[in-house]
């Protein structure tokens, strides 16, 4: 049996494994950079949940959909710090 047939396959598997690993590492780095770019400082005091959600939506630029019935009588804690939306 010729062992030369197995050697190229082993190198191919190793190359593919290294390529995938490097790609995943690069993706993780890019995700971190993008998340840092999206991070914002929030200073929202504790309040009723409807007011807190409206403030979070205004500060983050996100659309947050809810009905008054869903949040009636619920309080939200304060939100302070740098976070991603």
N, C-alpha and C positions, 0 to 999 in steps of 0.2 A: 504494500500500500504506500502511496506517495504522501508524505506529510506536508508537501508544499501546497496541497489543496486546502489544508486547514489554516495555514498561516495567513493568507489574504483575508479569509473570513474573520479571523480573530482581529486583525488590524481594522477591518471594516466595522466590526462591532464596537471596538474601542473608539474609533473615530466618531461613530454615530453617537455613542454615549457621551463623549466629551463635548460634541457639538450641542447636544440637547442640554447638558449641564451648563454650558456657557450661555446658551440662549435663555435658560431660566434665570440664571444669575443676572443677565442684562435686563430681563423683564422686571425683576425685583427692583433693580436700581432705578429704572425708568418710572415704575409705579411710585417709588418713594419720592422722586423729584416732582412728579405730577401732584401727589398728595400734598407735598410741602407748598407747592404753588397755589393749591386750592384752600389751604388752611387759612382761617381767619380768626381774629380775636373776638370773642363774644363776651359781653357783659350784660346779661339779662337777669334782672332780679327775680326772686320767687314771686309768683303771682298766679292768677287764675290760668288754667291751661289754655283757654281760648286766647287770652291776651299774650301769653308766652309763645304760643304757636305763631300768632300774627307777627310778633316781634322777631322771632327766629326766621320766619319767611322773609321779612323785610331786610334783615341784616345779612342773610345768606344769599338772597336772590333766588331762592327755591319757591316753588309752588307747593303749599301744603294744604291738602283738601280735607275738610272735616265739617261735620254739622254741629250746630249748637247742642243738640241732644247728646251727641257722643262725648262732649267734654263738660257738660253742665255739672257744676258742683265739684269739679276736680281741680286740684292745685298742682302747679308745676314747681319743681325746685329751681333754685338759682342756677344759672349756667355762666361760668366764668372760665376763660382760658382760650388757648389757641387750639382750634379743632377743625377737622374737615367736615363739610356738610354731608 
